Amino acid sequence: MVSKKKKYYQVFDNRGKEWIPEEEQLLLQRFNSGIKIAVLAELHGRSVGAIRSGLRKLQGLK
């Protein structure tokens, strides 16, 4: 059985890493095309909170 902590780190493999400009651009494109934040989190290997934070930085999402 995988502990919750270990599972968290497996899912969010980009946790704590800085956003690179190419990834920010891709995030914004995907968000603007209608992809849900939870799906974006999986695609980018980041938490939902990190996705929201990244989007806020890019376009002022509240």
mmCIF file of the C-alpha atoms, coordinates in Angstrom:
data_MODEL
# 
_entry.id   MODEL 
# 
loop_
_atom_site.group_PDB 
_atom_site.id 
_atom_site.type_symbol 
_atom_site.label_atom_id 
_atom_site.label_alt_id 
_atom_site.label_comp_id 
_atom_site.label_asym_id 
_atom_site.label_entity_id 
_atom_site.label_seq_id 
_atom_site.pdbx_PDB_ins_code 
_atom_site.Cartn_x 
_atom_site.Cartn_y 
_atom_site.Cartn_z 
_atom_site.occupancy 
_atom_site.B_iso_or_equiv 
_atom_site.pdbx_formal_charge 
_atom_site.auth_seq_id 
_atom_site.auth_comp_id 
_atom_site.auth_asym_id 
_atom_site.auth_atom_id 
_atom_site.pdbx_PDB_model_num 
ATOM 1  C CA . MET A 1 1  ? 0.000   0.000  0.000   1.00 0.00 ? 1  MET A CA 1 
ATOM 2  C CA . VAL A 1 2  ? 1.292   3.460  -0.935  1.00 0.00 ? 2  VAL A CA 1 
ATOM 3  C CA . SER A 1 3  ? 1.168   6.086  1.793   1.00 0.00 ? 3  SER A CA 1 
ATOM 4  C CA . LYS A 1 4  ? -0.748  9.305  1.106   1.00 0.00 ? 4  LYS A CA 1 
ATOM 5  C CA . LYS A 1 5  ? 2.470   11.323 1.326   1.00 0.00 ? 5  LYS A CA 1 
ATOM 6  C CA . LYS A 1 6  ? 4.274   9.103  -1.185  1.00 0.00 ? 6  LYS A CA 1 
ATOM 7  C CA . LYS A 1 7  ? 1.259   9.107  -3.510  1.00 0.00 ? 7  LYS A CA 1 
ATOM 8  C CA . TYR A 1 8  ? 1.147   12.947 -3.386  1.00 0.00 ? 8  TYR A CA 1 
ATOM 9  C CA . TYR A 1 9  ? 4.747   13.187 -4.506  1.00 0.00 ? 9  TYR A CA 1 
ATOM 10 C CA . GLN A 1 10 ? 4.192   10.688 -7.314  1.00 0.00 ? 10 GLN A CA 1 
ATOM 11 C CA . VAL A 1 11 ? 1.257   12.661 -8.695  1.00 0.00 ? 11 VAL A CA 1 
ATOM 12 C CA . PHE A 1 12 ? 2.788   16.125 -8.382  1.00 0.00 ? 12 PHE A CA 1 
ATOM 13 C CA . ASP A 1 13 ? 6.251   15.488 -9.763  1.00 0.00 ? 13 ASP A CA 1 
ATOM 14 C CA . ASN A 1 14 ? 6.761   19.181 -10.593 1.00 0.00 ? 14 ASN A CA 1 
ATOM 15 C CA . ARG A 1 15 ? 5.919   20.229 -7.030  1.00 0.00 ? 15 ARG A CA 1 
ATOM 16 C CA . GLY A 1 16 ? 8.079   23.140 -5.941  1.00 0.00 ? 16 GLY A CA 1 
ATOM 17 C CA . LYS A 1 17 ? 9.714   23.633 -9.329  1.00 0.00 ? 17 LYS A CA 1 
ATOM 18 C CA . GLU A 1 18 ? 9.661   27.053 -10.958 1.00 0.00 ? 18 GLU A CA 1 
ATOM 19 C CA . TRP A 1 19 ? 7.423   27.585 -13.942 1.00 0.00 ? 19 TRP A CA 1 
ATOM 20 C CA . ILE A 1 20 ? 9.382   27.957 -17.155 1.00 0.00 ? 20 ILE A CA 1 
ATOM 21 C CA . PRO A 1 21 ? 8.007   30.362 -19.796 1.00 0.00 ? 21 PRO A CA 1 
ATOM 22 C CA . GLU A 1 22 ? 7.077   27.536 -22.199 1.00 0.00 ? 22 GLU A CA 1 
ATOM 23 C CA . GLU A 1 23 ? 5.072   25.763 -19.505 1.00 0.00 ? 23 GLU A CA 1 
ATOM 24 C CA . GLU A 1 24 ? 3.316   28.999 -18.522 1.00 0.00 ? 24 GLU A CA 1 
ATOM 25 C CA . GLN A 1 25 ? 2.340   29.602 -22.136 1.00 0.00 ? 25 GLN A CA 1 
ATOM 26 C CA . LEU A 1 26 ? 1.046   26.044 -22.501 1.00 0.00 ? 26 LEU A CA 1 
ATOM 27 C CA . LEU A 1 27 ? -0.920  26.374 -19.242 1.00 0.00 ? 27 LEU A CA 1 
ATOM 28 C CA . LEU A 1 28 ? -2.592  29.552 -20.447 1.00 0.00 ? 28 LEU A CA 1 
ATOM 29 C CA . GLN A 1 29 ? -3.389  28.067 -23.869 1.00 0.00 ? 29 GLN A CA 1 
ATOM 30 C CA . ARG A 1 30 ? -4.902  24.957 -22.317 1.00 0.00 ? 30 ARG A CA 1 
ATOM 31 C CA . PHE A 1 31 ? -6.913  26.965 -19.778 1.00 0.00 ? 31 PHE A CA 1 
ATOM 32 C CA . ASN A 1 32 ? -8.243  29.296 -22.472 1.00 0.00 ? 32 ASN A CA 1 
ATOM 33 C CA . SER A 1 33 ? -9.272  26.284 -24.561 1.00 0.00 ? 33 SER A CA 1 
ATOM 34 C CA . GLY A 1 34 ? -11.554 25.168 -21.715 1.00 0.00 ? 34 GLY A CA 1 
ATOM 35 C CA . ILE A 1 35 ? -9.537  22.464 -19.972 1.00 0.00 ? 35 ILE A CA 1 
ATOM 36 C CA . LYS A 1 36 ? -10.570 22.225 -16.316 1.00 0.00 ? 36 LYS A CA 1 
ATOM 37 C CA . ILE A 1 37 ? -8.110  23.155 -13.576 1.00 0.00 ? 37 ILE A CA 1 
ATOM 38 C CA . ALA A 1 38 ? -8.068  19.621 -12.126 1.00 0.00 ? 38 ALA A CA 1 
ATOM 39 C CA . VAL A 1 39 ? -7.098  18.222 -15.521 1.00 0.00 ? 39 VAL A CA 1 
ATOM 40 C CA . LEU A 1 40 ? -4.452  20.916 -15.956 1.00 0.00 ? 40 LEU A CA 1 
ATOM 41 C CA . ALA A 1 41 ? -2.986  19.874 -12.614 1.00 0.00 ? 41 ALA A CA 1 
ATOM 42 C CA . GLU A 1 42 ? -2.608  16.302 -13.839 1.00 0.00 ? 42 GLU A CA 1 
ATOM 43 C CA . LEU A 1 43 ? -1.178  17.357 -17.195 1.00 0.00 ? 43 LEU A CA 1 
ATOM 44 C CA . HIS A 1 44 ? 1.400   19.652 -15.609 1.00 0.00 ? 44 HIS A CA 1 
ATOM 45 C CA . GLY A 1 45 ? 2.246   17.417 -12.647 1.00 0.00 ? 45 GLY A CA 1 
ATOM 46 C CA . ARG A 1 46 ? 1.250   20.139 -10.175 1.00 0.00 ? 46 ARG A CA 1 
ATOM 47 C CA . SER A 1 47 ? -1.401  20.656 -7.526  1.00 0.00 ? 47 SER A CA 1 
ATOM 48 C CA . VAL A 1 48 ? -4.684  22.440 -8.204  1.00 0.00 ? 48 VAL A CA 1 
ATOM 49 C CA . GLY A 1 49 ? -3.416  25.258 -5.987  1.00 0.00 ? 49 GLY A CA 1 
ATOM 50 C CA . ALA A 1 50 ? -0.257  25.598 -8.072  1.00 0.00 ? 50 ALA A CA 1 
ATOM 51 C CA . ILE A 1 51 ? -2.316  25.772 -11.259 1.00 0.00 ? 51 ILE A CA 1 
ATOM 52 C CA . ARG A 1 52 ? -4.560  28.477 -9.796  1.00 0.00 ? 52 ARG A CA 1 
ATOM 53 C CA . SER A 1 53 ? -1.525  30.395 -8.601  1.00 0.00 ? 53 SER A CA 1 
ATOM 54 C CA . GLY A 1 54 ? 0.126   30.119 -12.011 1.00 0.00 ? 54 GLY A CA 1 
ATOM 55 C CA . LEU A 1 55 ? -3.015  31.329 -13.750 1.00 0.00 ? 55 LEU A CA 1 
ATOM 56 C CA . ARG A 1 56 ? -3.367  34.238 -11.314 1.00 0.00 ? 56 ARG A CA 1 
ATOM 57 C CA . LYS A 1 57 ? 0.180   35.256 -12.126 1.00 0.00 ? 57 LYS A CA 1 
ATOM 58 C CA . LEU A 1 58 ? -0.478  35.035 -15.864 1.00 0.00 ? 58 LEU A CA 1 
ATOM 59 C CA . GLN A 1 59 ? -3.871  36.691 -16.141 1.00 0.00 ? 59 GLN A CA 1 
ATOM 60 C CA . GLY A 1 60 ? -5.220  37.827 -12.799 1.00 0.00 ? 60 GLY A CA 1 
ATOM 61 C CA . LEU A 1 61 ? -7.617  34.900 -12.183 1.00 0.00 ? 61 LEU A CA 1 
ATOM 62 C CA . LYS A 1 62 ? -9.524  35.355 -8.898  1.00 0.00 ? 62 LYS A CA 1 
# 
